[in-house]
């Protein structure tokens, strides 16, 4: 399948997501008019009808859907009635904080998980193997918000090593280095919380993949040639064991984004997750739809990038194109 075909499928998928999200929000009780009326302290039927007519809510569903898709295609995600700002502006204001948290947690989980998996595979009967197994069981079983609350209590309240919440201290000095250090200090607990479950998945999958590769004929041939264990692991085994881990990392990117909603809520991280929660509580439909669409866009782009990385590291995938 060519790149153009994949892009076409991605575009169709995004349109399907738009239709599904808009349909689900219209099936939910209440609408924007109810939200505006509640903020006004109430309104009679005539005022409610005027509000619905002003925002096009009195039109048939298909007309509303067509108008919404047309606006999205022009990069107009609507207007937030709760924040009194364009939804696109709100998303791009919160996006850097969420991307910083999500990408850092994903990279940390991927790197540490691969290292633990490789070390465990090289010592299948050692203590490292049992440690990785226990880590995987705990990380996968523990809910992300529960892990976050435990870390918050332990290292923010009982042992005050890290900030309780937020992204940056307002009293920090106004220079790049000081702000970067302060943001990194605030990121420690959220990144560990968000990355814990994925670290467990990557370590177990890498271990299983490495064990399978290390039992292959070409690995035995490499050993017979007198290559060192380090050369065999890094140059031969790891490269062939990575594709399943990279595939899982790409597929799990959507789960990382959804997990960020809970993590940002626990740690008061000013990202898209906290914006989504506030918008849901305020019944701010345009903002919710905008965040859902943008999240789907990030997942689709992430899957495309994963496919490109797989093509780069695995010749077998390139051969099937």
Buried (B, 14 or more C-beta within 10 A) or exposed (E): EEEEEBEEEBEEBBEEBBEEBBEEBBEEEEBBBBBBBEEEEEBEEEBBBEBBEEBEBBBEEEEBBEEBEEEBEEEBBBBBBBBEEBBBEBBEBBBEBBBBBBEBBBEBBBEBBBEBBBBBBBEEEEEBBEBBBEBBEEBBEBEBBEBBBEBBEEBBEEEEEBBEBBBBBEEBEEEEEEBEEBBEBBBBBBBBBBBBBBBBBBBBBBBBBBBBBBEEEEBEEBBEEEBEEEEBBEEBBBEBBBBBBBBBBBEBBBBBBBBBBBBBBBBBBBBBBBBBBBBBEBBBBBBBBBBBBBBBBBBBEBBBEBBEBBBEEBEEBEEEE
